[in-house]
Amino acid sequence: MAGPGPVDVWRAEVFVPDAGALCEGPRWDERSERLLWVDILAGRLHEADITGRRLAGHDVGLPLGSFAPRESGGHVLALETGFAVVDADWSAGPRPIGTHRSRPTPIRFNDGVCDPFGRFFAGTMDYDEAPGAGTVFRLDPPGADGEFPEAVPVITGTTVSNGLGWSDDGRTMYFVDSVARTVDAFDYDPGGGTPTNRRTLISIAEGDGFPDGLAVAADGFLWLALWDGGQVRRYTPDGELAGIVEVPVGRVSACTFAGPDLDELIITTARQGLDEATLAAQPASGSLFRCRTGHTGRPVSRYHG
């Protein structure tokens, strides 16, 4: 059997300096031609253009784990205590939807993304990272009456629920549990939105950091951010390491492909929790970074609600 192929290496450069304390969840919205990302604990959604020029910032009043654009305009949000929607002009502010609410703190929502069929998935975590306290929920689109459904738990017993993604055909779902240092794969039912047959696809060695945000590129390869690892790694759909993007700060949190041709890898990082000595050594922590790798991404999946 042939061994793994060569590993490409790239280096990222600062794109948006001082973008936030705990930046996560970058998304490129091709309709507005804007890059969006969250600063989680600040409860803020940021917008910039592809040159890195900041265009807007929206405060939601609660920690904001993740979001996804809606097909009808605006966004669906995974706030600390539950789901909400907001219109494109933000004039009315976020409106809570569904009946799900996570437990009172110390539980909050974390990373989330839509599947290719218009459902929003987001996972929870304990602020103190208590083992098994997290859950990944699925929020289906509203029914014919316009009512939003109750969120459905689909993965339980997680610790730090993080990156999510899907294969080209939508029949494999990927999920990151950061503290377990794994990227798991599931068989996925496109009709019902149910993941089954969980198995570990990628394991990150102790000392290499913790797997965090995840992006699936146009060729089906997985791009994985390593928190406290200073890298984004590119893996084949079979879990073989194929590339490394070196980032000059440790707390790399997530990535996405952006720009009109979806050919710019945008990487979020954090300064949250770093001591003074680390911040002095890594002053660009909390910035967004950019890298051209020669690979392209997919258009963002929208929530059908």
C-alpha positions in Angstrom: 0.0 0.0 0.0 1.3 3.5 -0.9 2.1 5.8 2.0 0.9 9.3 2.5 1.8 11.8 -0.2 3.9 15.0 0.2 2.8 17.6 2.7 2.5 21.2 1.3 3.5 24.0 3.6 2.2 27.6 3.4 2.5 30.6 5.7 -0.4 33.0 6.6 -0.1 36.8 6.9 -2.1 39.2 9.0 -5.3 40.3 7.2 -7.4 42.1 9.8 -5.3 43.1 12.8 -6.9 43.1 16.3 -10.1 41.5 15.1 -11.3 40.5 18.5 -10.5 38.6 21.7 -12.1 35.2 20.8 -12.7 35.3 17.0 -14.4 32.3 15.5 -16.8 31.1 12.8 -15.7 33.1 9.7 -18.0 32.9 6.7 -17.9 34.5 3.3 -21.3 35.7 2.1 -21.2 35.9 -1.7 -24.5 37.8 -1.9 -23.2 40.8 0.1 -19.5 40.1 -0.8 -18.7 40.4 2.9 -16.6 38.4 5.3 -18.3 37.8 8.7 -16.9 36.4 11.9 -17.9 36.4 15.6 -16.1 37.6 18.7 -17.7 35.0 21.0 -17.6 36.3 24.5 -18.0 39.9 23.4 -21.3 38.9 21.7 -20.3 40.7 18.5 -20.7 39.9 14.8 -18.2 41.6 12.5 -18.3 42.4 8.8 -15.5 43.3 6.5 -14.8 43.3 2.7 -12.2 41.2 1.0 -9.6 43.9 1.4 -9.9 43.6 5.2 -11.7 46.9 5.5 -14.2 46.8 8.4 -17.7 47.6 7.4 -20.0 46.9 10.4 -20.2 45.4 13.8 -23.3 44.2 15.6 -23.7 43.6 19.4 -26.2 41.0 20.3 -26.1 41.4 24.1 -25.1 37.8 24.9 -22.1 35.6 24.0 -22.5 34.6 20.4 -21.1 31.1 19.5 -21.9 31.0 15.8 -24.2 32.1 13.0 -25.3 31.3 9.5 -26.9 33.4 6.8 -30.6 32.8 6.1 -32.0 32.1 2.7 -34.6 34.8 3.3 -32.0 37.4 4.4 -30.4 38.1 7.8 -28.9 35.4 10.0 -29.7 32.6 12.4 -27.7 32.9 15.6 -26.5 30.5 18.3 -26.5 32.7 21.4 -25.4 31.7 24.8 -28.9 30.5 25.8 -30.5 29.5 22.6 -31.2 30.2 19.0 -32.4 33.5 17.5 -32.9 35.1 14.1 -32.1 38.6 13.0 -33.1 40.6 9.8 -30.5 41.9 7.4 -30.9 45.5 8.5 -30.6 44.5 12.3 -33.3 47.2 13.0 -35.3 44.9 15.3 -32.4 43.1 16.9 -32.2 39.3 17.5 -35.5 37.4 18.1 -35.4 34.1 20.1 -36.9 31.2 18.2 -37.8 27.6 18.9 -38.3 26.2 22.4 -34.8 25.0 23.1 -32.7 26.8 25.7 -29.5 25.5 27.0 -29.0 25.1 30.7 -28.2 28.4 32.5 -24.5 29.2 32.6 -22.0 27.6 32.7 -23.3 26.1 29.4 -23.1 28.2 26.2 -23.4 27.6 22.5 -20.2 27.3 20.5 -19.4 26.6 16.8 -22.2 26.0 14.3 -22.9 25.8 10.6 -25.6 24.8 8.1 -25.7 21.5 6.4 -26.1 21.5 2.5 -29.9 21.1 2.9 -30.7 24.2 5.0 -30.6 22.9 8.5 -28.5 24.7 11.2 -26.3 22.7 13.5 -24.6 24.1 16.6 -23.0 22.6 19.6 -22.7 23.6 23.3 -20.0 23.4 25.9 -19.4 24.1 29.5 -17.5 27.2 30.3 -15.2 25.1 32.5 -15.1 22.4 29.8 -16.7 19.8 32.1 -16.5 16.4 30.3 -19.6 15.2 28.5 -21.6 18.4 29.3 -22.0 19.5 25.6 -24.6 18.6 23.0 -24.9 19.2 19.2 -28.4 20.4 18.3 -30.1 20.5 14.9 -32.5 23.4 14.1 -34.7 22.5 11.1 -36.3 25.1 8.9 -39.7 26.5 9.9 -42.8 24.7 8.9 -45.5 25.8 6.4 -47.0 27.9 9.2 -43.8 29.9 9.6 -43.2 28.5 13.1 -39.7 27.5 14.1 -39.4 24.0 15.5 -37.8 22.8 18.7 -34.1 22.1 18.3 -33.2 18.4 18.2 -30.2 16.9 20.0 -28.2 14.8 17.6 -24.8 14.3 19.3 -24.7 14.1 23.1 -21.9 13.7 25.7 -19.5 16.1 23.9 -17.0 18.3 25.8 -16.1 21.2 23.6 -18.3 20.9 20.5 -16.6 22.6 17.6 -16.1 22.3 13.8 -18.8 20.8 11.6 -18.8 20.0 7.9 -20.2 17.7 5.2 -18.8 15.7 2.2 -19.5 16.6 -1.4 -22.5 14.3 -1.6 -23.8 15.3 1.8 -23.8 11.7 3.1 -20.8 12.1 5.5 -20.8 14.5 8.4 -17.7 15.7 10.2 -17.5 16.8 13.8 -14.8 18.1 16.1 -14.7 17.5 19.8 -11.7 19.6 20.8 -10.8 18.1 24.2 -11.0 14.6 22.7 -8.5 15.8 20.0 -10.6 14.1 17.3 -12.4 14.7 14.1 -15.1 12.1 13.8 -17.1 11.1 10.7 -20.7 10.0 10.6 -23.0 8.5 8.0 -25.5 11.3 7.3 -29.1 11.0 6.1 -29.8 14.0 3.8 -33.5 13.5 4.1 -33.8 13.4 7.9 -30.7 15.2 9.0 -29.6 12.4 11.3 -25.9 11.4 11.8 -25.1 7.7 12.6 -22.2 5.2 12.7 -19.7 7.5 14.4 -16.0 6.7 13.9 -12.7 8.7 14.4 -11.2 10.0 11.1 -8.4 12.2 12.5 -6.6 12.2 15.9 -4.4 15.1 16.9 -1.3 14.1 18.9 -0.9 15.5 22.4 1.4 18.6 22.1 0.1 19.5 18.6 -2.8 21.6 19.9 -6.5 21.0 19.9 -8.7 20.6 16.8 -11.1 23.5 16.5 -12.9 25.0 13.5 -13.3 23.0 10.3 -13.8 23.9 6.6 -14.5 21.5 3.8 -13.0 22.7 0.5 -14.4 22.2 -3.1 -12.3 19.1 -3.6 -13.6 17.5 -0.4 -10.4 18.0 1.6 -10.7 19.1 5.3 -9.0 22.2 6.6 -8.6 22.0 10.4 -7.6 24.8 12.7 -5.4 23.8 15.7 -6.0 25.8 18.9 -2.7 26.3 20.7 -1.1 24.6 17.7 -0.3 27.6 15.4 -1.5 25.8 12.3 -4.3 25.0 9.9 -3.9 21.5 8.5 -5.2 20.1 5.3 -6.4 16.5 5.3 -7.7 14.2 2.6 -11.2 12.8 3.0 -9.5 9.6 4.3 -7.8 11.5 7.1 -4.3 11.7 5.7 -2.3 14.9 6.3 -1.7 16.7 3.0 -0.8 20.3 3.9 0.1 22.8 6.7 -0.6 26.5 6.9 1.8 28.0 9.5 0.2 30.8 11.5 2.5 33.0 13.7 0.2 32.8 16.7 -0.9 29.8 18.8 -4.6 30.2 19.3 -5.9 29.4 15.8 -9.6 28.9 16.0 -11.3 28.5 12.6 -11.0 29.0 8.8 -13.0 29.6 5.7 -12.5 30.3 2.0 -13.4 33.8 0.9 -13.4 36.2 -2.0 -15.2 36.2 -5.4 -13.4 33.0 -6.4 -13.4 31.5 -2.9 -9.6 31.1 -3.2 -8.4 33.0 -0.1 -8.1 31.0 3.1 -9.2 33.3 6.0 -8.1 32.2 9.5 -9.5 33.4 12.8 -7.4 33.5 16.0 -7.8 34.5 19.6 -6.0 36.2 22.5 -8.5 35.1 25.1 -6.8 33.5 28.1 -3.2 34.3 27.1 -0.8 35.6 29.7 1.3 38.8 29.3 4.4 36.9 28.2 2.6 35.0 25.5 0.9 38.2 24.2 4.2 39.9 24.1 5.7 37.1 22.0 2.6 36.8 19.8 1.2 40.3 19.5 -0.9 39.5 16.5 -3.1 37.1 18.5 -6.7 37.9 18.0 -6.1 39.0 14.3 -7.5 37.5 11.2 -4.9 35.9 8.8 -5.0 35.2 5.1 -3.3 32.6 2.9 -3.5 31.8 -0.8 -3.0 28.0 -1.1 -4.1 27.4 -4.7 -7.2 25.6 -3.3 -10.8 26.8 -3.3 -13.8 26.5 -1.1 -17.5 26.1 -1.4 -20.3 28.7 -1.2 -21.7 29.1 2.3 -24.7 26.9 3.1 -27.8 29.0 4.2 -30.5 28.3 6.7 -33.8 27.8 5.0 -35.8 30.0 7.3 
